[in-house]
Amino acid sequence: MKRHIKIKRFWRTWGVLIKLGLLLTILILLASCAKNTPASDYCLLYRPIYSHPSDTEETLRQIDGNNIVYDALCDR
């Protein structure tokens, strides 16, 4: 019975701070997931892809698609 009273007293004293801490933690985690990468970061990381004579038609099509995106977003 005394243990139950100690838990109630603890929760009455620290419960609001614990709830506030959990809420702030959740908000920080949600905010960190909502980051969009600007085109300028993309241009710093990405480089055009060059084809090889042994590439298949599908590979060449994918390379061209990636390079078109690069040309549209990044100034050369």
FIFITI-575192 format. One line per field, with one value per atom (N, C-alpha, C, O, CB): residue number from 1; atom name; x, y, z. Coordinates in nm, 3 decimals. Glycine has a CB too. Layout:
N
resi <- c(NUM/...)
name <- c(CA/...)
east <- c(X/...)
north <- c(Y/...)
up <- c(Z/...)
***
This chain:
76
resi <- c(1/1/1/1/1/2/2/2/2/2/3/3/3/3/3/4/4/4/4/4/5/5/5/5/5/6/6/6/6/6/7/7/7/7/7/8/8/8/8/8/9/9/9/9/9/10/10/10/10/10/11/11/11/11/11/12/12/12/12/12/13/13/13/13/13/14/14/14/14/14/15/15/15/15/15/16/16/16/16/16/17/17/17/17/17/18/18/18/18/18/19/19/19/19/19/20/20/20/20/20/21/21/21/21/21/22/22/22/22/22/23/23/23/23/23/24/24/24/24/24/25/25/25/25/25/26/26/26/26/26/27/27/27/27/27/28/28/28/28/28/29/29/29/29/29/30/30/30/30/30/31/31/31/31/31/32/32/32/32/32/33/33/33/33/33/34/34/34/34/34/35/35/35/35/35/36/36/36/36/36/37/37/37/37/37/38/38/38/38/38/39/39/39/39/39/40/40/40/40/40/41/41/41/41/41/42/42/42/42/42/43/43/43/43/43/44/44/44/44/44/45/45/45/45/45/46/46/46/46/46/47/47/47/47/47/48/48/48/48/48/49/49/49/49/49/50/50/50/50/50/51/51/51/51/51/52/52/52/52/52/53/53/53/53/53/54/54/54/54/54/55/55/55/55/55/56/56/56/56/56/57/57/57/57/57/58/58/58/58/58/59/59/59/59/59/60/60/60/60/60/61/61/61/61/61/62/62/62/62/62/63/63/63/63/63/64/64/64/64/64/65/65/65/65/65/66/66/66/66/66/67/67/67/67/67/68/68/68/68/68/69/69/69/69/69/70/70/70/70/70/71/71/71/71/71/72/72/72/72/72/73/73/73/73/73/74/74/74/74/74/75/75/75/75/75/76/76/76/76/76)
name <- c(N/CA/C/O/CB/N/CA/C/O/CB/N/CA/C/O/CB/N/CA/C/O/CB/N/CA/C/O/CB/N/CA/C/O/CB/N/CA/C/O/CB/N/CA/C/O/CB/N/CA/C/O/CB/N/CA/C/O/CB/N/CA/C/O/CB/N/CA/C/O/CB/N/CA/C/O/CB/N/CA/C/O/CB/N/CA/C/O/CB/N/CA/C/O/CB/N/CA/C/O/CB/N/CA/C/O/CB/N/CA/C/O/CB/N/CA/C/O/CB/N/CA/C/O/CB/N/CA/C/O/CB/N/CA/C/O/CB/N/CA/C/O/CB/N/CA/C/O/CB/N/CA/C/O/CB/N/CA/C/O/CB/N/CA/C/O/CB/N/CA/C/O/CB/N/CA/C/O/CB/N/CA/C/O/CB/N/CA/C/O/CB/N/CA/C/O/CB/N/CA/C/O/CB/N/CA/C/O/CB/N/CA/C/O/CB/N/CA/C/O/CB/N/CA/C/O/CB/N/CA/C/O/CB/N/CA/C/O/CB/N/CA/C/O/CB/N/CA/C/O/CB/N/CA/C/O/CB/N/CA/C/O/CB/N/CA/C/O/CB/N/CA/C/O/CB/N/CA/C/O/CB/N/CA/C/O/CB/N/CA/C/O/CB/N/CA/C/O/CB/N/CA/C/O/CB/N/CA/C/O/CB/N/CA/C/O/CB/N/CA/C/O/CB/N/CA/C/O/CB/N/CA/C/O/CB/N/CA/C/O/CB/N/CA/C/O/CB/N/CA/C/O/CB/N/CA/C/O/CB/N/CA/C/O/CB/N/CA/C/O/CB/N/CA/C/O/CB/N/CA/C/O/CB/N/CA/C/O/CB/N/CA/C/O/CB/N/CA/C/O/CB/N/CA/C/O/CB/N/CA/C/O/CB/N/CA/C/O/CB/N/CA/C/O/CB/N/CA/C/O/CB/N/CA/C/O/CB/N/CA/C/O/CB/N/CA/C/O/CB/N/CA/C/O/CB)
east <- c(0.082/0.000/0.087/0.054/-0.093/0.197/0.285/0.352/0.376/0.390/0.381/0.444/0.349/0.393/0.483/0.221/0.121/0.114/0.099/-0.017/0.124/0.120/0.245/0.236/0.109/0.360/0.483/0.474/0.519/0.604/0.417/0.403/0.309/0.337/0.351/0.198/0.105/0.171/0.151/-0.020/0.248/0.316/0.420/0.433/0.381/0.495/0.594/0.527/0.573/0.671/0.417/0.349/0.289/0.290/0.239/0.237/0.181/0.290/0.265/0.111/0.409/0.519/0.583/0.607/0.624/0.611/0.688/0.607/0.661/0.800/0.481/0.401/0.391/0.401/0.265/0.371/0.358/0.488/0.487/0.318/0.600/0.729/0.758/0.815/0.841/0.720/0.741/0.656/0.704/0.706/0.530/0.442/0.495/0.494/0.299/0.540/0.594/0.720/0.739/0.626/0.805/0.926/0.894/0.958/1.013/0.797/0.757/0.698/0.727/0.655/0.616/0.557/0.665/0.661/0.457/0.761/0.869/0.955/0.998/0.957/0.980/1.057/0.985/1.047/1.082/0.855/0.777/0.778/0.793/0.633/0.762/0.762/0.897/0.903/0.724/1.004/1.138/1.159/1.214/1.247/1.117/1.133/1.049/1.094/1.095/0.929/0.845/0.902/0.898/0.703/0.956/1.015/1.138/1.164/1.051/1.214/1.334/1.302/1.386/1.423/1.183/1.144/1.092/1.076/1.040/1.064/0.999/1.098/1.062/0.897/1.219/1.320/1.315/1.317/1.460/1.309/1.318/1.458/1.515/1.211/1.514/1.647/1.634/1.574/1.721/1.691/1.684/1.764/1.852/1.733/1.734/1.804/1.953/2.033/1.745/1.990/2.132/2.211/2.324/2.151/2.151/2.218/2.227/2.328/2.143/2.124/2.123/2.237/2.307/1.987/2.256/2.360/2.500/2.594/2.344/2.514/2.645/2.678/2.795/2.650/2.576/2.598/2.597/2.671/2.495/2.514/2.492/2.587/2.619/2.347/2.631/2.712/2.647/2.587/2.861/2.659/2.600/2.660/2.774/2.623/2.579/2.622/2.659/2.591/2.509/2.766/2.810/2.785/2.797/2.960/2.752/2.720/2.846/2.953/2.621/2.829/2.935/2.885/2.765/2.976/2.972/2.926/2.847/2.766/3.044/2.869/2.800/2.666/2.603/2.889/2.623/2.497/2.378/2.381/2.486/2.274/2.152/2.069/2.097/2.069/1.967/1.878/1.809/1.794/1.774/1.767/1.700/1.796/1.756/1.649/1.920/2.018/2.044/2.053/2.150/2.055/2.076/1.958/1.977/2.098/1.836/1.716/1.718/1.683/1.588/1.757/1.764/1.873/1.854/1.788/1.987/2.096/2.050/2.075/2.221/1.983/1.933/1.832/1.833/1.871/1.744/1.645/1.711/1.671/1.551/1.812/1.884/1.957/1.958/1.985/2.017/2.091/1.999/2.037/2.178/1.878/1.780/1.740/1.729/1.655/1.720/1.688/1.804/1.782/1.656/1.924/2.043/2.050/2.073/2.171/2.029/2.034/1.924/1.945/2.022/1.806/1.694/1.716/1.675/1.563/1.778/1.794/1.923/1.928/1.786/2.027/2.160/2.212/2.201/2.259/2.268/2.332/2.471/2.545/2.340/2.505/2.639/2.735/2.852/2.637)
north <- c(-0.119/0.000/0.126/0.224/-0.001/0.123/0.239/0.265/0.379/0.220/0.155/0.171/0.243/0.328/0.033/0.210/0.274/0.424/0.505/0.209/0.461/0.602/0.674/0.789/0.615/0.607/0.669/0.694/0.798/0.580/0.600/0.616/0.732/0.812/0.487/0.742/0.853/0.986/1.083/0.835/0.993/1.116/1.153/1.270/1.102/1.053/1.077/1.130/1.228/0.948/1.066/1.107/1.247/1.325/1.006/1.279/1.411/1.518/1.629/1.416/1.484/1.580/1.594/1.705/1.539/1.482/1.482/1.449/1.455/1.386/1.415/1.371/1.473/1.438/1.337/1.598/1.703/1.719/1.733/1.837/1.716/1.730/1.610/1.625/1.747/1.492/1.372/1.381/1.352/1.244/1.420/1.433/1.540/1.520/1.468/1.652/1.759/1.712/1.742/1.882/1.639/1.586/1.489/1.493/1.517/1.402/1.309/1.383/1.349/1.208/1.483/1.562/1.633/1.633/1.663/1.695/1.763/1.665/1.698/1.839/1.549/1.447/1.406/1.394/1.325/1.383/1.344/1.456/1.429/1.310/1.581/1.693/1.709/1.738/1.821/1.690/1.701/1.590/1.614/1.695/1.469/1.358/1.378/1.347/1.226/1.431/1.456/1.568/1.560/1.492/1.670/1.781/1.736/1.786/1.897/1.644/1.598/1.512/1.497/1.521/1.455/1.373/1.456/1.403/1.273/1.582/1.665/1.750/1.858/1.754/1.703/1.781/1.751/1.635/1.752/1.856/1.843/1.883/1.978/1.930/1.811/1.843/1.942/1.910/1.716/2.061/2.159/2.113/2.027/2.295/2.172/2.134/2.163/2.093/2.208/2.266/2.299/2.187/2.159/2.430/2.121/2.006/1.890/1.819/1.963/1.870/1.764/1.786/1.691/1.758/1.910/1.940/1.921/1.892/2.082/1.939/1.916/1.767/1.729/1.978/1.684/1.541/1.460/1.363/1.488/1.499/1.417/1.458/1.576/1.429/1.365/1.388/1.314/1.209/1.342/1.368/1.298/1.158/1.132/1.380/1.070/0.932/0.919/0.973/0.830/0.848/0.827/0.682/0.591/0.863/0.661/0.526/0.451/0.509/0.532/0.322/0.231/0.157/0.133/0.131/0.120/0.052/-0.077/-0.117/0.021/-0.142/-0.269/-0.249/-0.347/-0.361/-0.124/-0.099/-0.139/-0.124/0.050/-0.190/-0.227/-0.101/0.007/-0.330/-0.117/-0.005/0.049/0.170/-0.049/-0.040/0.002/0.083/0.185/-0.121/0.041/0.115/0.251/0.351/0.036/0.258/0.386/0.480/0.601/0.364/0.426/0.507/0.563/0.680/0.424/0.481/0.528/0.633/0.730/0.410/0.614/0.712/0.845/0.950/0.661/0.841/0.964/1.033/1.156/0.934/0.955/1.014/1.083/1.193/0.907/1.021/1.083/1.209/1.309/0.984/1.205/1.321/1.436/1.552/1.284/1.408/1.514/1.585/1.707/1.455/1.510/1.571/1.658/1.770/1.462/1.609/1.686/1.817/1.923/1.604/1.809/1.930/2.028/2.150/1.892/1.977/2.066/2.137/2.252/1.988/2.071/2.129/2.206/2.300/2.021/2.167/2.224/2.301/2.257/2.113/2.417/2.496/2.439/2.410/2.648/2.425/2.375/2.487/2.464/2.291)
up <- c(0.000/0.000/0.000/-0.067/0.120/0.075/0.081/-0.054/-0.092/0.191/-0.125/-0.256/-0.351/-0.429/-0.314/-0.346/-0.429/-0.399/-0.491/-0.407/-0.274/-0.235/-0.285/-0.328/-0.081/-0.280/-0.329/-0.479/-0.527/-0.297/-0.553/-0.698/-0.728/-0.817/-0.762/-0.656/-0.677/-0.646/-0.719/-0.590/-0.539/-0.502/-0.608/-0.646/-0.364/-0.656/-0.761/-0.886/-0.946/-0.793/-0.926/-1.049/-1.034/-1.129/-1.086/-0.915/-0.892/-0.901/-0.948/-0.755/-0.855/-0.855/-0.994/-1.040/-0.753/-1.060/-1.184/-1.309/-1.419/-1.172/-1.296/-1.410/-1.521/-1.638/-1.363/-1.486/-1.588/-1.666/-1.788/-1.523/-1.595/-1.663/-1.753/-1.861/-1.561/-1.710/-1.791/-1.918/-2.028/-1.711/-1.903/-2.020/-2.115/-2.236/-1.976/-2.062/-2.145/-2.218/-2.335/-2.060/-2.149/-2.212/-2.324/-2.430/-2.110/-2.302/-2.408/-2.528/-2.643/-2.354/-2.502/-2.611/-2.691/-2.814/-2.555/-2.622/-2.692/-2.773/-2.884/-2.592/-2.720/-2.792/-2.920/-3.026/-2.703/-2.910/-3.028/-3.131/-3.251/-2.989/-3.088/-3.182/-3.251/-3.370/-3.110/-3.178/-3.238/-3.340/-3.447/-3.129/-3.307/-3.401/-3.527/-3.637/-3.335/-3.512/-3.628/-3.714/-3.837/-3.584/-3.652/-3.727/-3.805/-3.914/-3.633/-3.750/-3.819/-3.940/-4.028/-3.724/-3.946/-4.059/-4.175/-4.286/-4.017/-4.154/-4.255/-4.335/-4.381/-4.190/-4.351/-4.422/-4.571/-4.612/-4.366/-4.650/-4.795/-4.838/-4.784/-4.867/-4.933/-4.982/-5.096/-5.198/-5.028/-5.081/-5.190/-5.310/-5.299/-5.142/-5.425/-5.548/-5.538/-5.598/-5.667/-5.462/-5.451/-5.384/-5.423/-5.373/-5.284/-5.222/-5.319/-5.323/-5.095/-5.398/-5.498/-5.597/-5.635/-5.572/-5.638/-5.737/-5.680/-5.754/-5.788/-5.549/-5.488/-5.479/-5.485/-5.350/-5.465/-5.444/-5.573/-5.586/-5.351/-5.667/-5.786/-5.897/-5.911/-5.833/-5.974/-6.094/-6.209/-6.189/-6.073/-6.331/-6.447/-6.463/-6.426/-6.575/-6.520/-6.544/-6.691/-6.778/-6.505/-6.717/-6.854/-6.892/-6.809/-6.871/-7.017/-7.063/-7.104/-7.124/-7.181/-7.116/-7.157/-7.280/-7.291/-7.041/-7.372/-7.494/-7.468/-7.552/-7.580/-7.355/-7.330/-7.256/-7.219/-7.249/-7.234/-7.164/-7.251/-7.374/-7.125/-7.186/-7.258/-7.286/-7.233/-7.176/-7.370/-7.403/-7.278/-7.264/-7.508/-7.189/-7.065/-6.979/-6.922/-6.987/-6.968/-6.890/-6.952/-6.880/-6.879/-7.083/-7.150/-7.127/-7.110/-7.301/-7.127/-7.103/-6.961/-6.940/-7.127/-6.865/-6.726/-6.708/-6.635/-6.632/-6.773/-6.766/-6.823/-6.765/-6.841/-6.938/-6.999/-6.909/-6.897/-7.135/-6.844/-6.753/-6.635/-6.597/-6.703/-6.576/-6.464/-6.508/-6.436/-6.403/-6.625/-6.672/-6.709/-6.695/-6.791/-6.756/-6.785/-6.656/-6.654/-6.854/-6.550/-6.420/-6.374/-6.326/-6.313/-6.387/-6.348/-6.427/-6.369/-6.371/-6.558/-6.642/-6.605/-6.611/-6.791/-6.568/-6.534/-6.401/-6.386/-6.530/-6.304/-6.170/-6.151/-6.072/-6.068/-6.221/-6.194/-6.313/-6.428/-6.156/-6.285/-6.391/-6.415/-6.321/-6.354/-6.538/-6.571/-6.588/-6.615/-6.696)
***
